[in-house]
Amino acid sequence: MKDGPFLERIGLPHSIHQKQAIGMYHTTGFSHDEVVDLCVIINSIERDTNSLRWPPCLGLFKSVAATLTYMRHNRTQAEIGESLGVSQPTISRAVAVITPLISAALAEFVPVAEDLSDNEQYIVDGTLLPCWSWAGRKELYSGKHKTTGMKIQLACTIYGELVWISDPVDGSRHDNFGLADSGVLRTMKPENWIGDKGYIGNEMITPFRKPAGRELTDWQKDFNTRVNKIRWVIEQVIRLIQADR
C-alpha cells in the first residue's frame, strides 16, 4: 500500500519506518501490515453519523493497536495509555469504539456451524478465555482452570484445521453444557464427532470411562489410547490459540 491521504485518515503517518513496526505482533497479535489491513476494513464500515469516533489524538491505527493490546493481554488501560502518551480515559474511549468495529470487520472470517459438513469427521474440545477476576461474577470462575473467564467450544478436522468456534458461556460451565448450548449437534451426525470423556452421553466417539468396581478391558484401554491420539490434534489447535494471545 502506498503512502497517501488515506494513511493519514487512518492515523498512519507517511514518515513511519518499517523498523518502527518491529515488535507489534507481541503486543497486538497482528503484524504491522495486518493492523493496516484491519484499519482499511474498519474504515470501510458504514457507520451512523452520530456514532462515537475513535480519539483524534490517537487516530484509527493507534486506536486499533491499543484495543488489540487490551484484548490480548488484559493490560490496564492506564498502562497502555502511558505507552502511547495519552490518558486512561482516551484508551477507554478507543476500546469502547473499536471493539464492536473489530467484531463487525472480522465477523465473516469466524468459522460458524453453518460451514460444517454433516459427512466430515470433527474433533471438539473446550477452553477458557481468561478475563479480569470480578468478585461479583462468581459464575465466571472455572474450578478446573482456577481462574475466571469465558468458555468456548472449538472443533477442528482430523488434519488440524479449525472449522468452528462456539459463542462463549460462563467459565463455571462444563464443556458438555457449552456444546449443548451451542446447538451445533442438532444438524450434525454426533457419531462423526470425537471428544473427551466430558462429552459422554452425546452419541459421540469418546474414551470409555472406568466403571465402578472394575478395570477397563484390554480392548477398551486400546480404544481409549487410539481416541486420545486423535484428540491430540484439537489440543494442539487450542495450544496455538492460547500461545497467540
C-alpha positions in Angstrom: 0.0 0.0 0.0 1.4 3.4 -1.0 1.6 6.4 1.4 -1.1 9.0 0.7 -4.1 10.8 2.2 -5.7 7.5 3.1 -2.9 6.6 5.5 -3.4 10.0 7.2 -7.1 9.3 7.5 -6.4 6.0 9.5 -3.7 7.7 11.6 -0.6 6.2 9.9 1.9 9.0 9.1 3.9 9.0 5.9 7.1 9.0 7.8 6.7 5.8 9.7 9.6 3.4 9.0 9.3 -0.3 8.8 11.8 -0.8 11.6 9.4 1.1 13.9 6.8 -1.6 13.3 9.1 -4.4 14.7 7.5 -5.9 17.8 3.9 -5.2 17.1 3.0 -8.8 16.9 3.9 -9.5 20.6 1.6 -6.7 21.8 -1.3 -6.9 19.4 -1.1 -10.4 17.9 -1.0 -8.9 14.4 1.8 -7.8 12.2 2.1 -4.2 11.2 0.6 -4.9 7.7 -2.3 -6.9 9.3 -3.2 -4.0 11.5 -3.2 -1.7 8.5 -5.4 -4.2 6.6 -7.8 -4.3 9.6 -7.9 -0.5 9.7 -8.8 -0.5 6.0 -11.7 -2.8 6.7 -12.9 -0.8 9.7 -12.7 2.4 7.8 -14.9 1.0 5.1 -17.7 0.0 7.5 -20.7 2.2 7.2 -21.4 4.0 10.5 -24.1 6.4 11.7 -23.0 10.0 11.6 -23.9 10.3 15.3 -21.9 7.3 16.4 -18.8 7.8 18.6 -15.5 8.2 16.8 -12.1 7.0 17.9 -10.0 9.6 19.7 -8.5 12.0 17.2 -5.2 12.2 19.2 -4.7 8.5 18.5 -6.1 8.1 15.1 -7.5 4.8 13.8 -4.2 2.9 13.6 -3.2 3.5 17.2 -6.7 3.1 18.5 -6.9 -0.4 16.8 -3.4 -1.3 18.2 -4.4 -0.2 21.7 -7.6 -2.2 21.6 -5.9 -5.3 20.3 -3.3 -5.0 23.0 -6.0 -4.6 25.6 -7.9 -7.7 24.3 -4.8 -9.8 24.0 -3.1 -9.2 27.4 -5.8 -7.7 29.7 -3.3 -4.9 30.4 -4.8 -2.0 32.3 -5.9 0.9 30.2 -3.7 3.3 32.2 -0.6 1.2 31.3 -1.5 1.2 27.6 -2.1 4.9 27.8 1.3 5.5 29.3 3.0 3.6 26.4 1.1 5.7 23.9 1.4 9.0 25.7 -2.3 9.5 26.3 -4.7 9.3 29.3 -6.6 6.3 30.5 -10.0 7.8 29.5 -8.6 8.2 26.0 -7.7 4.5 25.8 -11.1 3.6 27.4 -12.9 5.6 24.6 -10.7 3.9 21.9 -11.5 0.4 23.3 -15.3 1.2 23.5 -15.4 2.5 19.9 -13.0 0.0 18.2 -14.1 -3.3 19.9 -17.5 -3.6 18.1 -15.9 -2.4 14.9 -13.3 -5.2 15.1 -16.2 -7.7 15.7 -18.0 -6.4 12.6 -14.9 -6.3 10.5 -13.9 -9.9 11.2 -17.3 -11.5 11.5 -17.2 -13.0 8.0 -13.9 -14.8 8.9 -15.2 -16.5 12.1 -15.9 -20.3 11.4 -19.5 -21.0 12.2 -21.7 -24.1 12.4 -23.3 -23.4 9.0 -20.0 -24.1 7.4 -19.7 -27.6 8.8 -20.3 -30.7 6.7 -22.5 -33.5 8.0 -20.2 -36.1 6.5 -16.9 -34.7 7.8 -15.2 -36.0 11.0 -14.5 -33.4 13.7 -12.7 -33.2 17.0 -14.1 -31.0 19.7 -12.8 -29.6 22.9 -13.4 -26.6 25.2 -11.0 -24.0 26.5 -11.2 -21.0 28.8 -10.6 -17.4 27.7 -9.3 -15.7 30.9 -10.6 -12.3 32.0 -10.5 -10.0 35.0 -11.4 -11.5 38.3 -14.6 -9.8 39.4 -15.7 -10.7 43.0 -19.4 -10.2 42.0 -19.2 -12.5 39.0 -18.6 -15.9 40.6 -20.2 -17.6 37.6 -17.1 -16.8 35.6 -14.8 -18.8 37.9 -13.6 -22.1 36.5 -12.7 -24.7 39.1 -10.8 -26.7 36.5 -8.6 -23.8 35.4 -8.6 -22.0 38.9 -9.3 -18.6 37.3 -12.1 -16.6 35.8 -13.1 -16.3 32.2 -15.5 -17.3 29.4 -15.5 -20.8 28.0 -15.8 -21.6 24.3 -16.0 -24.9 22.3 -13.8 -25.4 19.3 -13.9 -28.0 16.5 -11.2 -29.0 14.0 -10.8 -31.6 11.3 -8.7 -34.6 11.9 -6.0 -32.7 10.0 -6.0 -29.8 12.4 -7.9 -27.2 10.5 -10.0 -25.0 12.9 -13.6 -25.1 11.5 -15.9 -23.9 14.3 -15.9 -21.7 17.4 -18.9 -21.5 19.7 -20.3 -18.5 21.4 -18.9 -18.1 24.9 -20.6 -19.3 28.1 -19.7 -18.6 31.7 -16.4 -20.1 32.8 -18.0 -22.2 35.5 -19.9 -24.2 32.9 -18.7 -27.7 31.8 -17.8 -28.4 28.2 -20.8 -30.6 27.8 -23.1 -27.7 28.7 -21.2 -25.4 26.2 -21.6 -27.9 23.4 -25.3 -28.4 24.1 -25.9 -24.7 24.5 -24.3 -24.1 21.1 -26.8 -26.4 19.4 -24.1 -27.5 16.9 -25.0 -31.2 17.1 -28.7 -30.6 16.2 -28.0 -30.8 12.5 -24.8 -32.9 12.7 -24.2 -36.6 12.9 -22.8 -37.0 16.5 -21.1 -40.3 15.6 -18.7 -38.3 13.3 -17.6 -36.2 16.3 -14.7 -37.1 18.6 -14.3 -35.7 22.1 -13.0 -36.5 25.6 -14.9 -38.1 28.5 -16.6 -34.8 29.3 -18.8 -35.3 26.2 -20.1 -38.8 27.1 -23.8 -39.1 26.5 -23.9 -37.2 23.2 -23.5 -40.3 21.0 -20.1 -39.1 20.0 -16.9 -41.1 19.9 -15.3 -40.7 23.3 -13.0 -42.7 25.5 -14.5 -45.2 27.9 -15.0 -44.1 31.5 -13.7 -46.6 34.1 -16.7 -48.3 35.6 -17.1 -48.5 39.4 -15.7 -51.7 40.9 -13.7 -53.0 37.9 -11.0 -52.1 35.4 -11.4 -51.4 31.7 -10.9 -54.4 29.4 -7.8 -54.6 27.3 -9.7 -53.6 24.1 -11.3 -50.7 25.9 -7.9 -49.5 27.0 -6.6 -49.8 23.5 -9.6 -47.9 22.2 -9.0 -45.1 24.6 -5.4 -44.9 23.6 -6.4 -44.6 19.9 -9.1 -42.0 20.6 -6.7 -39.9 22.7 -4.1 -40.0 19.9 -6.7 -38.5 17.6 -7.8 -35.9 20.2 -4.2 -34.7 20.4 -4.9 -32.7 17.2 -7.6 -30.4 18.8 -5.3 -30.0 21.9 -2.6 -28.7 19.6 -5.0 -26.3 17.9 -6.1 -24.9 21.3 -2.4 -24.5 22.4 -1.7 -22.5 19.3 -4.7 -20.2 20.0 -3.6 -19.8 23.7 0.1 -19.1 22.6 -1.2 -16.5 20.2 -2.9 -14.5 22.9 
